[in-house]
Amino acid sequence: MKSLSLSSALTKAIDPIYLDCAATTPIEPAVLDEMIRVWTEEPGNAGSRTHYYGTRAKRIVQSAREKVATVVCVKPEEVLFTSGATESNNIAILGIADYGTTYKRRHIISTAIEHKAVLEPLQILEKQGFEISLIHPGTSGAISAEAVQEALRPDTLLVSVMQVNNETGICQPVIEIAEILEGHDAYFHVDGAQGFGKEIESLRSSRIDMISISAHKIFGPMGIGALVVRKRGYEKLPIKPTQYGGGQESGLRPGTLPVALISGLGVAAQLSLQDHSHRRKLCMDIRVEAISALDSIGVNIIGESNLAVPHILNFAVEGIDSEAFMVALKDRVAVSNGSACTSQNYETSHVLKAMNISESIQNSAVRLSWSHLTPQVDWKGIAERINLLN
């Protein structure tokens, strides 16, 4: 056993530093502890109403629902558990289509920089006769709220805009869009996968009808997320389920609830609020150090820095292919050149194309993303290694 432990320790010592937290975050120790406790001590199904263990499981689920709800200032019953933000996006977009068809509101506004989990459901609705208006950003990486206002029509059913872009880290004007939508009947959906628990205030507007969440973006487990569905007054949103069989989660997401995963999401959400200021400062300190080192070799920072979250940096060194960059640095850092959900078959980023970034910069772009759990990074050493590629 000692030799195995030593081997493991040596392997760990030479692992590259993980800088792909926008793809998925490492798990918070307290989250893992809670999930292990539930897995080992709580065997009940939250749908079992007739015995002690089912009741305990239901209480665990309710506690997690309350913790998620607190982050975005909604009622616990407005939080529906899903497998993650991709499923939440699908329910939000496809689930409201029948209502739009019935009431002849078949216009949807979104952006050209959305995650594929939004763009592909929109393509399905377009084939069904819906008209989709995609707003393009400028080189800042952010769309303008005014462009959304100009695109609004009486028959607009839905506006779907991400909170934070997963490739550039640029925050979108969610609060301004919410203000524009006051007085309009259009439903407002926000993909909050990259910003939930990190950019707190912009998801708390009562004008946002739906919010998609993934636990594994906030130091929780993969395979669990939520869709926040705010009531309008006392009325539920007219969403239909995309799956059937059991009626769980207010009839919108059937299936046995994964109690341990849900408990993990609850703790992760609670900690994201509790430790928000501390985490943000640590991430900003890393960002300042990274930009200082990279600026010394003349990299191109993509997007407007003052609109970016502290934990994501997208940059390019013109003339250096992003794949070559990642290979050259793979012994030091693990990074990405696009969305993890589409990078298995790499194509030039649709986000950077929509920003009208030059093709040479697109081909060189690399995303670095870190967290409060990231160890010390030798940014000067990374800059020197990049410089040698020129």
C-alpha positions in Angstrom: 0.0 0.0 0.0 2.9 2.4 0.8 4.3 2.0 -2.7 0.9 2.7 -4.3 0.5 5.8 -2.1 3.9 7.1 -3.1 3.2 6.5 -6.8 -0.1 8.3 -6.4 1.6 11.2 -4.7 4.3 11.5 -7.4 1.7 11.5 -10.1 -0.3 14.2 -8.3 2.9 16.3 -7.9 3.4 16.5 -11.7 -0.2 17.0 -12.7 -0.8 20.2 -14.7 -2.8 22.9 -13.0 -6.4 22.7 -13.9 -7.5 25.9 -15.7 -10.8 24.7 -17.3 -13.3 25.5 -14.6 -15.7 27.0 -17.1 -16.1 23.4 -18.4 -16.6 22.0 -15.0 -15.4 22.9 -11.5 -13.6 20.7 -9.0 -16.0 19.6 -6.2 -16.1 21.5 -2.9 -15.1 19.2 0.0 -18.2 20.1 2.0 -20.4 19.2 -1.0 -18.7 15.8 -1.3 -19.1 15.1 2.4 -22.8 15.9 2.3 -23.4 13.6 -0.7 -21.5 10.7 0.9 -23.5 11.2 4.0 -26.8 11.0 2.1 -25.6 8.0 0.0 -24.6 6.1 3.1 -27.2 7.1 5.6 -30.3 8.0 3.7 -31.6 5.2 1.5 -35.1 6.6 1.0 -36.9 7.7 -2.2 -38.3 11.2 -1.9 -41.4 10.0 -3.7 -42.2 7.4 -1.0 -44.9 9.0 1.2 -45.7 6.2 3.6 -42.5 5.7 5.6 -39.8 7.4 7.6 -37.0 7.1 5.0 -39.1 8.6 2.3 -40.0 11.5 4.5 -36.4 12.1 5.4 -35.4 12.0 1.7 -38.2 14.5 0.9 -36.9 16.8 3.6 -33.4 16.7 2.2 -34.8 17.6 -1.3 -36.8 20.5 0.2 -33.8 21.8 2.1 -31.8 21.9 -1.1 -34.7 23.6 -3.0 -34.7 26.3 -0.3 -30.9 26.8 -0.7 -31.1 27.2 -4.4 -34.1 29.5 -4.2 -32.3 31.8 -1.7 -29.5 32.5 -4.2 -32.0 34.0 -6.8 -34.7 35.2 -4.4 -37.5 32.9 -5.5 -39.9 30.6 -3.6 -38.7 27.1 -3.1 -41.6 25.7 -5.1 -40.3 27.7 -8.1 -37.1 25.5 -8.2 -37.4 22.4 -10.3 -34.6 19.9 -10.3 -33.2 18.6 -13.7 -30.1 16.8 -14.9 -28.4 20.2 -15.6 -28.6 23.4 -17.5 -28.9 21.7 -20.9 -32.1 19.9 -19.9 -33.4 23.1 -18.2 -32.8 25.1 -21.4 -34.7 22.5 -23.4 -37.7 22.5 -21.0 -37.8 26.3 -21.0 -37.6 26.7 -24.7 -39.4 23.7 -26.1 -41.9 23.6 -23.2 -43.4 26.9 -24.0 -43.8 26.3 -27.8 -47.3 25.0 -27.6 -48.5 28.1 -25.8 -46.9 30.2 -28.5 -48.6 28.3 -31.3 -52.0 28.4 -29.6 -51.9 32.2 -29.1 -50.1 33.0 -32.4 -47.0 34.2 -30.6 -44.2 32.5 -32.6 -41.4 35.0 -32.5 -38.4 34.4 -30.2 -35.4 36.6 -29.5 -32.0 35.2 -28.5 -28.3 35.8 -29.3 -25.8 34.4 -31.7 -23.4 33.6 -28.8 -25.7 31.3 -26.8 -24.6 27.8 -25.8 -25.6 25.1 -28.2 -28.1 23.9 -25.5 -30.1 27.0 -26.4 -29.3 27.4 -30.1 -30.2 23.8 -31.1 -33.7 23.8 -29.4 -34.3 27.2 -31.2 -33.4 25.5 -34.5 -36.0 22.8 -33.8 -38.6 25.5 -33.2 -37.6 27.3 -36.4 -38.3 24.2 -38.4 -41.7 24.2 -36.8 -42.5 27.7 -38.1 -41.2 29.9 -35.3 -39.3 33.0 -36.3 -36.0 33.3 -34.4 -34.2 36.7 -34.2 -30.5 36.3 -33.1 -28.8 39.4 -31.7 -25.1 39.7 -32.5 -22.6 41.3 -30.1 -19.8 43.7 -31.0 -16.2 42.9 -30.3 -16.9 43.7 -26.7 -18.6 40.3 -26.5 -21.8 41.7 -25.1 -25.1 42.3 -26.9 -26.9 45.6 -26.4 -30.1 45.7 -24.5 -31.3 48.3 -27.1 -31.0 45.6 -29.8 -33.3 43.4 -27.9 -35.8 46.3 -27.5 -35.7 47.0 -31.3 -36.3 43.3 -32.0 -39.4 43.1 -29.7 -42.7 42.6 -31.4 -46.3 42.1 -30.1 -46.0 38.4 -31.1 -42.7 37.9 -29.3 -43.2 34.8 -27.1 -39.7 34.4 -25.5 -36.5 36.2 -25.0 -33.6 33.9 -24.1 -30.2 35.4 -23.2 -27.3 33.9 -21.3 -26.1 35.6 -18.2 -22.4 35.0 -18.8 -20.8 33.7 -22.0 -19.1 30.4 -21.4 -16.3 31.1 -23.9 -15.4 34.7 -23.3 -16.7 35.2 -19.7 -18.5 38.4 -20.8 -21.6 39.3 -18.8 -24.7 40.1 -20.9 -27.0 43.0 -19.9 -29.6 40.8 -18.2 -30.8 43.5 -15.8 -31.2 46.1 -18.6 -33.2 43.5 -20.7 -35.4 42.7 -17.7 -36.2 46.4 -17.4 -37.0 46.7 -21.1 -39.4 43.8 -20.8 -41.4 45.4 -18.1 -44.9 45.9 -19.6 -44.4 43.3 -22.3 -45.8 39.8 -22.1 -42.8 38.0 -23.5 -41.3 35.4 -21.2 -37.7 35.9 -20.2 -35.3 33.0 -19.9 -31.7 33.3 -18.7 -29.2 30.5 -19.1 -27.4 31.0 -15.8 -25.0 28.1 -16.1 -21.8 30.2 -15.9 -23.1 32.9 -13.6 -25.4 31.4 -11.0 -23.7 31.7 -7.6 -21.0 34.0 -9.0 -22.8 37.0 -10.4 -25.6 37.2 -7.9 -27.6 40.4 -8.4 -28.4 40.0 -12.1 -30.5 36.8 -11.6 -32.6 38.3 -8.8 -34.8 40.5 -11.0 -38.4 39.4 -10.6 -38.9 40.0 -14.3 -36.8 37.0 -15.2 -39.2 34.1 -15.6 -36.9 31.2 -16.0 -33.2 30.4 -15.0 -31.2 27.4 -16.0 -28.6 26.1 -13.5 -25.9 23.4 -13.4 -24.4 22.1 -10.2 -21.0 21.2 -11.7 -20.4 24.9 -12.5 -20.5 25.9 -8.8 -18.4 23.1 -7.3 -21.2 20.6 -7.1 -21.7 17.2 -8.8 -22.3 16.5 -12.5 -25.7 15.2 -13.5 -27.9 17.6 -11.4 -29.2 21.1 -12.1 -32.3 23.1 -11.8 -34.8 25.2 -13.8 -36.2 28.2 -11.8 -39.7 28.9 -13.0 -41.0 32.1 -11.4 -44.8 32.5 -11.2 -46.3 35.7 -12.5 -48.4 36.8 -9.6 -50.3 33.6 -8.7 -50.1 32.1 -12.2 -47.8 29.4 -13.3 -46.0 29.7 -16.6 -47.6 27.8 -19.5 -44.8 25.3 -19.9 -45.5 21.7 -21.0 -43.1 18.8 -20.1 -40.8 17.4 -22.8 -40.8 14.0 -21.1 -43.5 12.0 -19.4 -43.8 9.3 -16.7 -44.3 10.0 -13.1 -45.3 13.7 -12.7 -42.4 14.7 -10.4 -41.2 18.3 -10.2 -44.6 19.9 -10.7 -45.2 17.6 -13.7 -42.4 19.2 -15.7 -39.6 16.8 -15.1 -40.5 13.1 -14.4 -38.2 10.6 -12.8 -37.0 9.5 -9.4 -35.2 12.4 -7.7 -31.4 11.7 -7.1 -31.5 12.8 -3.5 -27.7 12.7 -2.9 -27.0 14.8 -6.0 -29.7 17.3 -5.1 -28.3 17.6 -1.6 -24.9 18.3 -3.2 -26.4 21.1 -5.3 -28.1 22.6 -2.2 -24.8 22.8 -0.3 -23.0 24.1 -3.4 -25.6 26.8 -3.8 -25.5 27.7 -0.1 -21.7 28.1 -0.2 -21.8 30.1 -3.4 -23.7 32.8 -1.6 -22.0 32.5 1.8 -18.5 32.6 0.3 -19.2 34.8 -2.7 -17.1 37.9 -1.8 -14.1 35.8 -0.7 -14.2 33.6 -3.8 -14.6 36.6 -6.1 -11.5 38.3 -4.6 -9.4 35.2 -5.0 -10.5 34.8 -8.7 -9.9 38.5 -9.4 -6.4 38.3 -7.9 -5.6 35.4 -10.2 -7.0 37.4 -13.2 -4.9 40.5 -12.4 -1.7 38.3 -12.2 -2.5 36.4 -15.4 -3.2 39.5 -17.4 -0.1 41.2 -16.1 2.1 38.3 -17.2 0.4 37.8 -20.6 0.3 41.5 -21.4 4.1 41.5 -21.3 4.2 39.3 -24.4 1.5 41.2 -26.3 -1.5 38.8 -26.3 -4.9 39.8 -27.6 -7.5 39.7 -24.8 -10.9 38.8 -26.4 -13.9 40.8 -25.2 -14.0 43.9 -23.0 -12.2 43.2 -19.7 -14.5 45.3 -17.6 -17.5 43.2 -18.7 -15.8 39.9 -17.9 -16.3 37.7 -14.8 -13.2 37.3 -12.7 -12.7 33.6 -13.4 -12.6 33.4 -17.3 -10.0 34.8 -19.7 -10.1 34.3 -23.4 -7.0 35.4 -25.3 -5.0 34.7 -28.5 -1.5 35.1 -29.7 -1.9 35.7 -33.4 0.0 33.2 -35.5 0.0 30.5 -32.8 -2.6 27.8 -33.4 -4.7 27.1 -30.3 -4.1 23.4 -30.6 -0.3 24.0 -30.7 -0.6 26.2 -27.7 -2.4 23.6 -25.6 0.1 20.9 -26.6 3.0 23.2 -25.7 1.6 23.9 -22.2 0.0 20.6 -21.4 2.6 19.7 -18.8 1.9 22.9 -17.0 -1.8 23.8 -17.4 -5.0 22.1 -18.6 -6.9 24.6 -20.7 -9.6 24.7 -23.5 -10.1 26.3 -26.9 -13.9 26.4 -26.8 -17.0 25.0 -25.1 -16.4 21.5 -23.6 -19.8 20.5 -24.9 -18.7 20.9 -28.5 -14.9 20.6 -28.4 -14.6 16.9 -29.1 -15.0 17.7 -32.8 -13.3 21.1 -32.8 -14.6 23.8 -35.0 -13.9 27.5 -35.0 -16.0 29.1 -32.2 -19.4 30.3 -33.2 -19.1 32.8 -30.4 -16.0 34.5 -31.8 -17.4 34.4 -35.3 -20.5 36.2 -34.0 -18.2 38.8 -32.4 -16.7 39.5 -35.8 -13.2 38.5 -34.5 -10.7 37.9 -37.3 -10.2 34.4 -38.5 -6.5 34.4 -37.4 -7.5 35.4 -33.9 -10.3 32.8 -33.8 -7.8 30.1 -34.7 -5.4 31.2 -31.9 -8.0 31.7 -29.2 -7.6 29.9 -25.9 -9.8 30.0 -22.8 -8.4 29.9 -19.3 -10.7 29.5 -16.4 -10.0 29.1 -12.7 -11.6 29.2 -9.2 -11.0 29.9 -5.6 -9.6 26.3 -5.4 -7.0 26.9 -8.0 -3.4 26.6 -6.6 -0.6 29.1 -7.4 0.0 29.4 -11.1 3.4 30.3 -12.6 2.0 32.9 -15.0 5.4 34.3 -15.9 6.6 30.8 -16.8 3.5 30.3 -18.9 4.1 33.7 -20.7 7.7 32.7 -21.3 6.7 29.3 -22.8 4.2 31.0 -25.1 6.8 33.5 -26.2 9.0 30.7 -27.3 6.3 29.5 -29.7 6.5 32.8 -31.7 
